[in-house]
Amino acid sequence: MQNIFKYLKGDRVIWIVTILFLGLSMVSVYSFVPILVKTEGGTPFSYLFKHTIYIVIGFLTMYWVHRQDPKYIEKLSKFIFIIAIALLVFTFFFGVRVNDASRWVRVPIIGLTFQSSDFAKLALVILLSRRLVSNRDYFDSWKKSLFSVVGPILLICGLIAKDNFSTAAIIFMVSLLLLFVGKFPMSKIFTVIGSGIVLAGALVLTHIALPAANLLPRFDTWVNRFFKAYGSEGASVENMQAINAKLAIHNGGYTGVGVGDGDLKHYTPEAYADFYYSSFVEEFGLISAIFLIFLYLILFYRILRIGLNAKNLFDTYLSIGIGLLLLSQAMVNMFVCTGIMPVTGQNMPFLAMGGSAMVMSCVSLGIVLSIAHKNNPKGESLNSNLKSE
């Protein structure tokens, strides 16, 4: 084990948790794809093979990124953001459409798909972390803070919201938390919230007033999901995916029915992704599900420790932003499966089947590990005296 960690720099706990997640992902995805086999064809092994390719790509990318100096990410923050905008615009016009949503870009030759929002949310966190450092002396100036800090948030969220409202909402909330951590004036934070509400309201009203423009093609889907989650209509065919998710959790009990023996995964769409947590509870049980939550909390805690012990503010903000992104995505998946939130399209980081989500999650952790290695090159334990800033 010591020989392995000679090559895996940074935080050993994060490496161990990540490897556990990736190993568990291969087992669970292989078990959770029967519904995909029924609807799309193929075999469970073919989907496992494709998923394994993404895991290998993600792990190798994570390893390469964690060996780099995070100062290069800081210097390239604006360029990375521009690439993200270009990808979102390309996806808007030429993306692969599924269920009235254009979220994916198909990679030529190899045929794999890439969700541009997965790259964009990391790009936004990187840019915000940079701007919160470089522009902190100009926070009182609306002119400079509007274009340098607030503008990128509204731009990214606006481009994503049309086809993926839940991702846009998560990015918006994480951005606000990052602004709070970066000591952005509270009056301006509330103004950003108000601007986001006004912008969203304007889009909704425009869509209702001009339905032929189809400005928000998934608006009816969002409304239906909300009322199905919090309305009084009860069970319905349209709401069966959420009902099956809760039945799967109930069916799992404390210890689960056993790996591969779950019944509800055969009737729950996206059991391997959007409803991963419910499928996991059914087969692995409530005790294992609590342990899974504990692993995410450990991961989040270690990311925060790395950020708070970093020697410059950019590394601190970037680590915290990445931690918030990963934890919020996992929480939303759990809340959807347990009926606390309406159905969304958020999967479990490192566990659910998904190409770009898996790769970008690994890239995000690679950045955190590079920050850990930069501030602790000898691999010593983290200093318990957190810097005060």
Buried (B, 14 or more C-beta within 10 A) or exposed (E): EEEEEEEBBBBBBBBBBBBEBBEBBBBBBBBBBBBBBEEEEEEBEEBBEBBBBBBEBBBEBBBEBBBBEBEEBBEBBBEBBEBBBEBBEEBBEEBBEEEEBBBBBEEEEEEBBBBBBBBBBBBBBBBBBBBBBBBBEBBEEEEBBBEBBBEBBBBBBBBBBBBBBBBBBBBBBBBBBBBEBBEBEEEBBEBBEEBBEEBBEEBBEEBEEEEEEEBBBBBEBBEBBEEBBEEEEEEEEEBBBBBBBBBBBEBBEEEBBEEBEBBBBEBBBBBBBBBBBBBBBBBBBBBBBEEBEEBBEBBBEBBBBBBBBBEBBBBBBBBBBBBBBBBBBBBBBBBBBBBEBBBBBBBBBBBBBBBBBBBBBBBBBBBBBBBBBBBBEEBEEBEEEEEEE
